[in-house]
């Protein structure tokens, strides 16, 4: 709505500048104000329920990595195994604007990542891969689908809203 109002104002202003229209009725239009969005967060109990509801090593490793690092889904999608530093419990991720940053994960996440990687039988360089054959890097929609599935299995309304 706000974008349409701005476009209409610009059009009427241009018409006035070109002497096509003498009056500019857009001066009487008010800006549409958007409601402020408050961030959604998880409480410790929700996180425990999520961990319990993971049905595969991949799901648990993905959930642990996202929760402990705070990475965006797009950053996780681009992540390769070689980007992990096991001694530091850190990873180099490519964020927005092709900027690299170092993120850290907890020991529990390290354990689940190692379990997940040990269970894989492929040679793909990506950290998280699909279950289907041929094995490929998980795309952003696939990662979101996996997270949504975890939250649906958990069954919490609050956590289900968080995964959208």
Secondary structure by P-SEA (a helix, b strand, c coil): caaaaaaaaaaaaaaaaaccccccccccbbbbbbcbbbbbbbcaaaaaaaaaacccaaaaaaaaaaaaccccaaaaaacccccccccccbbbbbccccbbbbbbbcaaaaaaaaaaaaaccccccccccccccccccccaaaaaaaaaaaaaaaccaaaaaaac
